Amino acid sequence: MSYATKVYKALGGNELVVESGGKVTLKPGSTLENAGDFFVSVTFDSDFFTVTEGEVTLKAEVAALLTLVDNIPTSDPEVAGQIWSDGGVLKVSAGE
């Protein structure tokens, strides 16, 4: 069995190389700074975003889902089939 990484430091250690299929992930709170002139190419997952003339937009279905999740009640709404959060555990109300 062999292992070939898709992200590695080039010989000499002053260049990070990302092969096809590899990716760089920036965790929350991290930044990527442009310290010079270089071309930046960003790929967005087409399941969640649309890109038109350089403008990135969250798809309406995803935005609606985020709104739904943001508005989940934290107590039983007593409406049959309504989802609610019991301390972070999603539950389905049985109704009154």
N, C-alpha and C positions, 0 to 999 in steps of 0.2 A: 504494500500500500504506500502510495506517495501522497504528499501534501504540498500544494502550491497555493500560497496566499495571493489574494487579489489586491491587497494593499500592503506596500512595503517601502522601506527607505532604499533609495538608489545607492549604488556603490559610492562611497564618499560621505554618505549620510546627510547631504544637504538638500535632498529632494524627496518628497513623498510621491509615490507612484500609485495610481489607482487603475488597475486593469479593468477591461470590460467585464461587467457583472459585479464589480466591487463598489463599495460606497463609503463615504465619510459621514459619520453621524455627529452632529453637534448637540450635546445635552443641554437642557435648560440652564440658562445663566452663562453659557459659553458664547464666545464671539469669534467671528472670522474677519480678520482685518486685511484690507488691501494695502500692502506696503509698497506698491509700485504699480506699473501699468501692466495689466494682464487681462485677458479675455475670460469672462466668467460665464459658464454655461450651467444652468440649473435645470434638472428634470423633475417635473412634478407628476405625481401619480394621477393618471387620467381618470381613475375611479372617483377621485375626490375633488380635483381641480380642473378648471379650463384655463387655457392660456390663449388670449386673443390680442394680437398686436402688442405683445410684451406685457400685457396686464394679466395678472393671475387672480382668478376668482374662485371662491369656494362654491362647489356645485350646490344648487338649491336644495336638493334632497339631503345633503350632508348638513347644510345650515339648519334645515328644519329639524333634523335629528338632534343637533346640538341644542336647539331651542327647547325641544321636548325634554331632553335630559336635564337641562338647566331648570326646568319648571316642574320636575317630579315632586309631588307632595311628600312631606316627611311624616305624615300621619295617615292612617287609613281613611280615604275619602268616602268610604261606604257606598261606592258606586261599583256594581258588579263589573269585573273585567279591567278596572282602572289600575294601572301600575303605581306603586308608591314605594318609598325607601324607608325601611325600618333600620336605622343606624347603618346605612350603607348596603343593606341586603335588600335586593329588589323583591317585592311581593306583589301579588295580584289580589285586589280586594274581592271579597265574596259578596259584597253589597251590604245592605242594612241587616 
